[in-house]
Amino acid sequence: MPAASRNANMRYLRAAFNLGIRRGYLRENPIARLDFRELANAEVEVFTPKQVEKMLNYALEHDLALLPFLVLGLFCGVRPAGELEKLTWTSVHLTGKPEVEIPANVSKTKRRRFVDLSVNALAWLEAYRLRGGVMESRVTLYRTQNLRNHRRAAQEAAGIERWIQQGMRHTFCSAWLAKHHDINRLILMAGHSDAPSSSRCTEVA
């Protein structure tokens, strides 16, 4: 099997055997005798500025409820699965210091963090508001499967053949770092414990 799949299966088995050890079913973990495969460092993939622009324009014109999901994913790097689906508008601070608060009960890492709202993000959210977008309750109105269907429609409208897993977060991280050159601040905003493996940067419209 591919190296990544082998390593993932070994991690699952290791956890299961460790449970067996704690419960007295066996004395040692057989996975400890095996080696994990070395993985080549793949270059981080991001969406292009034109793809970002097309997805946002599609949402603005045809699927307004999808727009905040795309804006906060692409311009703030909020994790789509889990975080964005739980986030509420009370955590989106548009006055004073514009920022998004990721509360501990929403954050994947269970640690609260704050992400700056860029001028671009504010402009798209203002366009959303002016079109009559709802800014109460949850930021993402669609539930998981329905959200995926709406996101795919925006993807197709932008001519994106293959959706990039973690592409919105990677796009934000790469663009922000290219503009601000502050890896430590980026780590805090992205909710990482250490620096990303790749520093590839790109600009996002």
N, C-alpha and C positions, 0 to 999 in steps of 0.2 A: 504494500500500500504506500501511497505518498508519504514522505517524511513527516509532514505536518499532521496528517491523519494518524500515523503511527504514534507520534508523540502525544497527541490528544488522547488516544485510547489508553496509552500507558499511564497517563495522569489519572484517568478515571479508575483504572484498575488499581493503581497504587493507593488511591483513596479508599477503595473498597477493601483491599487487603489490610490497610492500616486499621480500619474499623474492626476487621476480623481479629487482628492482634489485640486490640483493646478489649475485645469480648472473650478472648481466650480460645479462639478457634484455631489459631496457628501461631507459631513463634516468630517467624520472620516474614518479610515481604519479598516474594519472588521477583517483583519488579526491580528491587534493589540490585539484582544481578545483571540487569540489562542496561544498555546504553541508549540514551536518547539520541536521535539523529541530529546532526548539525544542519541548520537551515540557512540558506543564503539570504542575505539582507536584500529584500526587494525595495525598489524605489517607491516612495510614497506617491500614490495617484491622487490627483485633484481634478475638480471640474474647471473648465476654462472660463474666462470672463464672459464669453459669448453664451456659453451654456447656462451660466448663472443668470445672466440677463434674460434669456428666453424663458427659463423656468419661472422667474419672478413676474415677468410680464404676462405669462399665461395665467398664473394664479390671480393676478390683479384683475384681469379681464374676464376670466372664465370660472375661477374657483377661489373666491375671496377668502373663504375659511381656511384654505391651505396656506395662505401667504405668511402668517406669523410663524408657522412651523418652518418654512423655508428660510425666512429672514433670521430667526434665532439659531437655526442650524448652520447656515452659511456665514453669517456675520458675527456670531457669538460662540460657535462651536459647542453649543449645548448638545449633549448626547441624544440622538433621536429616540432610541429605544429606552424607555424608562423615564429619563429626565424630562424630555420635551412633552411626553404624554401626561405627566403629572403636574407640570409647572402651571401656576395660575398667574393672572394678570397683576395680582397684588405684588408679585415678585419682579415685575417689569417697571423700573423706576424711570419715568420719562421726564420728570422735573428735577431741579437741583442737579445732582451729579448723575447723568444718564448711565444706567447700568442695569444688569440683570442679576438678581440674587438667586443663587441655587441653594435652597435650604437643605439642611442635613437630611431631612426625611425624603427629599427628592434626589439628592446627589447619589450617584452610584457608589462613591467612596465613603458616604455617610459623613462628609465634612462640608460645611457651608463654604461657598466661595462666591465671588463677585466677578462679573465679566463686563467690561466697558461696552457701552452701546456707541458704535461709530456713527459718524455723520450719515453714511449710507444707510445703516440700519434704521436710524431715526427717520430718514426721509421715506423709506418704504413703509414703516409703521404709520407715519402720518398719512401717506396715501391710502393705506388700509382704513384708517379712521375716517378719512374724508369720504370714502366709498360706503360708509355705514357699517364697517366691520365691528363685530362685537368685542368689547374689551372688558368683559366681566367673566368670572369663573375661570375655566381652564383655557390656556392659550391655544391648545390643539383640541378642536371640537370633535374631530374624528377619532374613533376607536381604532385599535391596531390594524385589523384586516381592512377595514374601510379606508383608513389612512393610507395603507399600502397601495390600494387601487387608485386613490386620488393622486398620490405621488407618482405612480407609473404614468398617469395621463400627462402630468407636467413633464416627466422625463421624455415621453414620446414627442410632445410638442417641441421640446428643445433639441430633438434629433439625437438623443443620447441612447446608443444601442445597448450599452451595458451599465447598469447602476453600480457605482463604486461604493462598496461597503466602507463605512466611516469616511466617505468622500466629503461630506459636508464639514465634518470636524477638521479633516486634513486641509481642506480648502481654506477654512478660517485660519488655522495655525500657520500655514505657509504664507498667506497674504499678510497676516498681522506681523509676523516676524520680519518679512521683507520690508515693511513700512517702519516698524518701531525698533527693531534690532535689540530687543530686550528679552532674552530667553527665559530669565528668571520670572519676570512678570507673566510671560505666556504660560509657563508651567503652572503658576497659581491659578490663572483664569481657566485653563483647560482641565484642571483637576488632576494633573499628573503628579506622580511622586518624584519623577526624574525627567531628564531631557528626552525629547523624541529621538528615535534612532536615525532619522534623516532630517537634514536642514534644508531640503529643497524648498524654494520659495517661488511664489507666483503672485501676480496681481489679480485682484477680483474687482470687477466693476461695482 
